[in-house]
Protein backbone atom coordinates (compact mmCIF):
# COMPACT_ATOMS: atom_id res chain seq x y z
CA UNK A 1 0.00 0.00 0.00
CA UNK A 2 1.13 3.60 -0.63
CA UNK A 3 1.16 6.59 1.73
CA UNK A 4 -1.89 8.85 1.29
CA UNK A 5 0.20 12.04 1.49
CA UNK A 6 3.33 10.79 -0.31
CA UNK A 7 2.13 8.61 -3.18
CA UNK A 8 5.63 7.47 -4.13
CA UNK A 9 6.36 5.95 -0.68
CA UNK A 10 5.38 2.36 -0.02
CA UNK A 11 4.32 1.60 3.56
CA UNK A 12 2.79 -1.02 5.80
CA UNK A 13 1.64 1.55 8.38
CA UNK A 14 -1.93 2.75 8.73
CA UNK A 15 -3.61 5.28 11.01
CA UNK A 16 -5.00 3.52 14.09
CA UNK A 17 -8.22 5.55 13.93
CA UNK A 18 -9.22 6.01 10.28
CA UNK A 19 -7.02 3.37 8.60
CA UNK A 20 -5.39 5.80 6.14
CA UNK A 21 -2.00 4.51 4.91
CA UNK A 22 0.82 6.64 6.37
CA UNK A 23 4.59 6.67 5.95
CA UNK A 24 7.10 7.34 8.77
CA UNK A 25 7.24 11.03 7.75
CA UNK A 26 3.47 11.40 8.23
CA UNK A 27 3.34 9.33 11.40
CA UNK A 28 2.32 11.09 14.63
CA UNK A 29 2.88 9.05 17.79
CA UNK A 30 0.05 9.47 20.29
CA UNK A 31 -0.61 7.71 23.62
CA UNK A 32 -3.05 5.38 21.84
CA UNK A 33 -0.84 4.53 18.85
CA UNK A 34 0.20 5.79 15.44
CA UNK A 35 -2.14 8.32 13.84
CA UNK A 36 -2.25 10.45 10.71
CA UNK A 37 -1.95 14.23 11.21
CA UNK A 38 -5.68 14.74 10.77
CA UNK A 39 -6.67 12.19 13.41
CA UNK A 40 -3.87 13.20 15.81
CA UNK A 41 -5.32 16.72 15.79
CA UNK A 42 -1.88 18.38 15.66
CA UNK A 43 -2.08 22.05 16.64
CA UNK A 44 0.09 24.69 18.24
CA UNK A 45 0.19 25.14 21.98
CA UNK A 46 -2.18 27.90 23.13
CA UNK A 47 0.79 29.69 24.71
CA UNK A 48 2.22 30.31 21.23
CA UNK A 49 -1.06 31.05 19.39
CA UNK A 50 -1.35 34.80 19.04
CA UNK A 51 -3.99 36.75 17.12
CA UNK A 52 -3.30 39.94 15.14
CA UNK A 53 -5.18 41.97 17.77
CA UNK A 54 -2.90 40.57 20.45
CA UNK A 55 0.14 41.57 18.37
CA UNK A 56 -1.20 45.12 18.25
CA UNK A 57 -1.70 45.10 22.03
CA UNK A 58 1.85 43.83 22.53
CA UNK A 59 3.33 46.50 20.26
CA UNK A 60 1.28 49.27 21.90
CA UNK A 61 2.20 48.19 25.43
CA UNK A 62 5.86 47.72 24.50
CA UNK A 63 6.14 51.11 22.81
CA UNK A 64 4.38 52.91 25.63
CA UNK A 65 6.63 51.38 28.26
CA UNK A 66 9.77 51.82 26.13
CA UNK A 67 9.21 55.54 25.65
CA UNK A 68 8.23 56.15 29.28
CA UNK A 69 11.16 54.20 30.71
CA UNK A 70 13.52 55.73 28.12
CA UNK A 71 12.53 59.21 29.25
CA UNK A 72 13.07 58.20 32.88
CA UNK A 73 16.45 56.72 31.99
CA UNK A 74 17.41 59.95 30.16
CA UNK A 75 16.37 61.93 33.22
CA UNK A 76 18.67 59.78 35.34
CA UNK A 77 21.54 60.50 32.99
CA UNK A 78 21.05 64.24 32.57
CA UNK A 79 19.39 65.53 35.74
CA UNK A 80 20.79 63.26 38.39
CA UNK A 81 24.20 63.25 36.75
CA UNK A 82 24.67 59.55 36.33
CA UNK A 83 26.64 60.06 33.10
CA UNK A 84 29.63 58.10 34.31
CA UNK A 85 27.89 54.72 34.10
CA UNK A 86 29.87 51.93 35.59
CA UNK A 87 29.72 48.69 33.68
CA UNK A 88 28.00 46.87 36.54
CA UNK A 89 25.33 49.52 37.13
CA UNK A 90 24.62 49.83 33.41
CA UNK A 91 24.33 46.07 32.90
CA UNK A 92 22.05 45.62 35.92
CA UNK A 93 19.81 48.52 34.92
CA UNK A 94 19.73 47.40 31.28
CA UNK A 95 18.83 43.82 32.20
CA UNK A 96 16.12 45.00 34.60
CA UNK A 97 14.58 47.33 32.01
CA UNK A 98 14.68 44.63 29.31
CA UNK A 99 13.05 42.10 31.62
CA UNK A 100 10.35 44.62 32.59
CA UNK A 101 9.57 45.45 28.96
CA UNK A 102 9.36 41.75 28.04
CA UNK A 103 7.16 41.04 31.05
CA UNK A 104 4.75 43.85 30.15
CA UNK A 105 4.61 42.70 26.52
CA UNK A 106 3.83 39.18 27.75
CA UNK A 107 1.15 40.34 30.18
CA UNK A 108 -0.48 42.50 27.52
CA UNK A 109 -1.23 39.31 25.56
CA UNK A 110 -2.17 37.06 28.49
CA UNK A 111 1.28 35.54 29.20
CA UNK A 112 1.83 34.38 25.62
CA UNK A 113 5.31 33.65 24.27
CA UNK A 114 7.06 33.10 20.98
CA UNK A 115 9.52 34.50 18.48
CA UNK A 116 7.31 37.39 17.25
CA UNK A 117 6.88 38.62 20.82
CA UNK A 118 10.64 38.29 21.35
CA UNK A 119 11.19 40.55 18.35
CA UNK A 120 8.66 43.07 19.68
CA UNK A 121 10.22 43.14 23.16
CA UNK A 122 13.80 43.38 21.86
CA UNK A 123 12.87 46.18 19.45
CA UNK A 124 11.11 48.05 22.25
CA UNK A 125 14.17 47.69 24.48
CA UNK A 126 16.45 49.08 21.77
CA UNK A 127 14.00 51.94 21.25
CA UNK A 128 13.98 52.55 25.01
CA UNK A 129 17.77 52.74 25.03
CA UNK A 130 17.79 55.12 22.08
CA UNK A 131 15.22 57.35 23.80
CA UNK A 132 17.37 57.31 26.94
CA UNK A 133 20.24 58.89 24.99
CA UNK A 134 18.19 61.70 23.49
CA UNK A 135 18.96 64.98 25.17
CA UNK A 136 18.11 68.64 24.88
CA UNK A 137 21.12 70.91 24.98
CA UNK A 138 20.92 74.59 24.08
CA UNK A 139 17.50 74.09 22.45
CA UNK A 140 18.93 71.39 20.17
CA UNK A 141 17.91 67.75 20.22
CA UNK A 142 21.03 65.61 20.52
CA UNK A 143 21.57 61.87 20.21
CA UNK A 144 24.30 59.62 21.60
CA UNK A 145 26.61 62.20 23.09
CA UNK A 146 28.64 59.69 25.09
CA UNK A 147 27.90 56.36 23.39
CA UNK A 148 30.61 53.79 24.16
CA UNK A 149 31.44 50.10 24.30
CA UNK A 150 29.60 49.82 27.63
CA UNK A 151 26.43 50.94 25.87
CA UNK A 152 26.82 48.24 23.23
CA UNK A 153 27.23 45.62 25.97
CA UNK A 154 24.13 46.95 27.75
CA UNK A 155 22.08 46.72 24.54
CA UNK A 156 23.31 43.19 23.82
CA UNK A 157 22.54 42.02 27.36
CA UNK A 158 19.11 43.68 27.22
CA UNK A 159 18.27 41.93 23.96
CA UNK A 160 19.35 38.57 25.39
CA UNK A 161 17.29 39.09 28.57
CA UNK A 162 14.17 40.26 26.71
CA UNK A 163 14.35 37.38 24.23
CA UNK A 164 15.01 34.86 27.01
CA UNK A 165 11.98 36.04 28.97
CA UNK A 166 9.63 35.34 26.06
CA UNK A 167 11.17 32.07 24.90
C-alpha positions in Angstrom: 0.0 0.0 0.0 1.1 3.6 -0.6 1.2 6.6 1.7 -1.9 8.8 1.3 0.2 12.0 1.5 3.3 10.8 -0.3 2.1 8.6 -3.2 5.6 7.5 -4.1 6.4 5.9 -0.7 5.4 2.4 0.0 4.3 1.6 3.6 2.8 -1.0 5.8 1.6 1.5 8.4 -1.9 2.8 8.7 -3.6 5.3 11.0 -5.0 3.5 14.1 -8.2 5.6 13.9 -9.2 6.0 10.3 -7.0 3.4 8.6 -5.4 5.8 6.1 -2.0 4.5 4.9 0.8 6.6 6.4 4.6 6.7 6.0 7.1 7.3 8.8 7.2 11.0 7.7 3.5 11.4 8.2 3.3 9.3 11.4 2.3 11.1 14.6 2.9 9.1 17.8 0.0 9.5 20.3 -0.6 7.7 23.6 -3.1 5.4 21.8 -0.8 4.5 18.9 0.2 5.8 15.4 -2.1 8.3 13.8 -2.3 10.5 10.7 -1.9 14.2 11.2 -5.7 14.7 10.8 -6.7 12.2 13.4 -3.9 13.2 15.8 -5.3 16.7 15.8 -1.9 18.4 15.7 -2.1 22.0 16.6 0.1 24.7 18.2 0.2 25.1 22.0 -2.2 27.9 23.1 0.8 29.7 24.7 2.2 30.3 21.2 -1.1 31.0 19.4 -1.4 34.8 19.0 -4.0 36.7 17.1 -3.3 39.9 15.1 -5.2 42.0 17.8 -2.9 40.6 20.4 0.1 41.6 18.4 -1.2 45.1 18.3 -1.7 45.1 22.0 1.9 43.8 22.5 3.3 46.5 20.3 1.3 49.3 21.9 2.2 48.2 25.4 5.9 47.7 24.5 6.1 51.1 22.8 4.4 52.9 25.6 6.6 51.4 28.3 9.8 51.8 26.1 9.2 55.5 25.7 8.2 56.1 29.3 11.2 54.2 30.7 13.5 55.7 28.1 12.5 59.2 29.3 13.1 58.2 32.9 16.5 56.7 32.0 17.4 59.9 30.2 16.4 61.9 33.2 18.7 59.8 35.3 21.5 60.5 33.0 21.0 64.2 32.6 19.4 65.5 35.7 20.8 63.3 38.4 24.2 63.3 36.7 24.7 59.6 36.3 26.6 60.1 33.1 29.6 58.1 34.3 27.9 54.7 34.1 29.9 51.9 35.6 29.7 48.7 33.7 28.0 46.9 36.5 25.3 49.5 37.1 24.6 49.8 33.4 24.3 46.1 32.9 22.0 45.6 35.9 19.8 48.5 34.9 19.7 47.4 31.3 18.8 43.8 32.2 16.1 45.0 34.6 14.6 47.3 32.0 14.7 44.6 29.3 13.0 42.1 31.6 10.4 44.6 32.6 9.6 45.4 29.0 9.4 41.7 28.0 7.2 41.0 31.1 4.7 43.9 30.2 4.6 42.7 26.5 3.8 39.2 27.7 1.2 40.3 30.2 -0.5 42.5 27.5 -1.2 39.3 25.6 -2.2 37.1 28.5 1.3 35.5 29.2 1.8 34.4 25.6 5.3 33.6 24.3 7.1 33.1 21.0 9.5 34.5 18.5 7.3 37.4 17.2 6.9 38.6 20.8 10.6 38.3 21.3 11.2 40.6 18.3 8.7 43.1 19.7 10.2 43.1 23.2 13.8 43.4 21.9 12.9 46.2 19.5 11.1 48.0 22.3 14.2 47.7 24.5 16.5 49.1 21.8 14.0 51.9 21.3 14.0 52.6 25.0 17.8 52.7 25.0 17.8 55.1 22.1 15.2 57.4 23.8 17.4 57.3 26.9 20.2 58.9 25.0 18.2 61.7 23.5 19.0 65.0 25.2 18.1 68.6 24.9 21.1 70.9 25.0 20.9 74.6 24.1 17.5 74.1 22.5 18.9 71.4 20.2 17.9 67.7 20.2 21.0 65.6 20.5 21.6 61.9 20.2 24.3 59.6 21.6 26.6 62.2 23.1 28.6 59.7 25.1 27.9 56.4 23.4 30.6 53.8 24.2 31.4 50.1 24.3 29.6 49.8 27.6 26.4 50.9 25.9 26.8 48.2 23.2 27.2 45.6 26.0 24.1 47.0 27.8 22.1 46.7 24.5 23.3 43.2 23.8 22.5 42.0 27.4 19.1 43.7 27.2 18.3 41.9 24.0 19.4 38.6 25.4 17.3 39.1 28.6 14.2 40.3 26.7 14.3 37.4 24.2 15.0 34.9 27.0 12.0 36.0 29.0 9.6 35.3 26.1 11.2 32.1 24.9 
